[in-house]
Amino acid sequence: MKDLTGKVVVITGGGRGIGAAAAKLIAGVGAIVAICDLDEATVKQTGEALGVFARVVDVTDRAAFKRFLDEVEAELGPIDVLVNNAGIMPLNRIEDETDRATHDIIGLNLMAVIYATKEMVTRMKARGTGGQIVNVSSAAGRIPIAGASTYVASKHGVSGFSNSLHIEFKADRTPIAISVVHPAMVHTELAAGFKANKGPAKPVTPEAVAEGILSAIRKPRPNIYVPKSLGTSVRTGGLIPRRTGEWLNKVLGGERAALDALDDPDRKTYEARAARSTPAADKEFHE
């Protein structure tokens, strides 16, 4: 989809960070953008600043998300592209992670992506015009991270889900393109407390990830890495012996990156906000 002029693009988690940067970039090339976010203040501010359709939505609430899509289509027209970007990254040693936190991470990062994709595919197939879905994963969708095991599991899930659908759509000749974007650590609140390491994939900006998302829309392909060198590192890492890879990770500072961020004051501020990000999932957990 090289020309996005007049195309309707929905972005979840669009109030800040990657989502807001993607909304700005994609609206700037002529698309009609709709964003949603749970944070009322940020989604309203971003919507007004960019002049885009904006609503407060908990994407873990399937009924609420369906109503949001209905409203978008009633106001803006059929949705051409869905960008599943909303996510959280709580850190903890596994024995210290509460069951609620585990439920919330999987609920927002993986289940919400699966349900949103199912809903969008159903709509796209029903109208027979096809479309595109871009799911934002992470480098963690390809590599392990100590201190973030459940987050890593959720992002591996997004990657595997998206790549499997790519094959499914190809086998069925379904005119829906699906891509997964794998960013390195991003300069947002999500990265609070992390120190720079010596690895080849340096932290990137939300704007760089937004460029990756736009690239995926304009030239659909299964996997997009931001930066591109991350893809080379992931592919190379799969060819070297496990012990060598673990040694390199330790030498480059990656082994303890998340573990050392656990007690950082800035990290605690982010973790508190992340804990409020899934009210529908929380309700389901307590029931």
C-alpha positions, 0 to 999 in steps of 0.5 A, a space after each residue: 500500500 504505497 499511497 496511504 492518502 485517504 486510507 483509514 489507519 487505526 493505532 492502539 496505544 496511540 496516546 504516547 511513545 511509539 503509537 503517537 509517533 506512528 500516528 503523527 507520521 502516518 497522518 502526515 502522509 495523508 492517511 485518516 488516522 484513529 487512535 485509542 489509549 486507556 490514558 484519557 489525558 494523553 490520548 486526548 492531547 495527542 488527538 487534538 495536537 494531530 487532529 486525528 480521531 481519538 478515543 479512550 479504550 481498554 483494548 483488553 475489553 473485547 466489547 469496548 474495542 469492537 464498539 471503538 471499531 464500529 465508531 471508527 467505521 461509522 465516522 471515517 469509513 472502512 478500516 484499511 490498516 490496524 496497528 496493534 501497538 498497545 503493550 506494557 513491560 513490567 519487570 520481575 524475577 519470576 517468583 516475585 511476579 504476582 499472578 495478576 501481573 502475569 495475567 495483565 502482561 499476557 492479557 494486554 501484550 498477547 491476548 488483546 493482539 490476538 482478539 483485535 486481529 481476529 476482529 479485524 480479519 473478520 471485518 476485512 474478509 466480510 467486505 472482500 477488499 483485504 487490508 493490512 495488520 501490523 503487530 508491534 512486537 519487540 527484540 524480546 520476541 526473538 531473544 531471551 531477557 532475564 528479569 522479563 520472562 513473561 514479557 518475553 513470552 508475550 512478545 514471542 507469542 505476538 511474533 509466532 502468531 503474526 508469522 503463522 498468520 502470514 503463512 495462513 493467509 498466503 496458503 488461503 490466498 487471503 488478501 490481507 497482509 500481516 507484518 510484525 515489527 521488532 524494535 530494539 529497546 525504545 527511548 520511552 517510559 518502558 525503557 526506564 532504568 535500563 542502562 546502555 550496553 555494548 550490544 550492536 542494537 542500540 536503543 532507538 527512538 519512537 520515531 524510528 519505530 514509527 518509520 518501521 511501521 510505515 515501511 511495513 504498511 508501504 511494503 508489506 513483509 513478515 518481519 521488520 527490525 528496528 534498527 535493521 542491524 537487529 535483524 542481522 544480530 538475531 539471525 547470526 545469534 541463531 547460528 552460534 552455539 548457545 554457550 557462546 551466545 550466553 557469553 557474548 550477552 554477558 560480556 556486552 552487558 545484556 545478561 543483567 540489563 533488566 535485572 539491574 533496572 528493577 530497583 531504579 526509581 524511574 522504573 518504579 514510576 513506570 511500573 505503577 502506571 503499567 499496573 493500571 493499564 488493564 482494568 478489563 483484564 484485572 476484572 476478569 482475573 479477579 472474577 
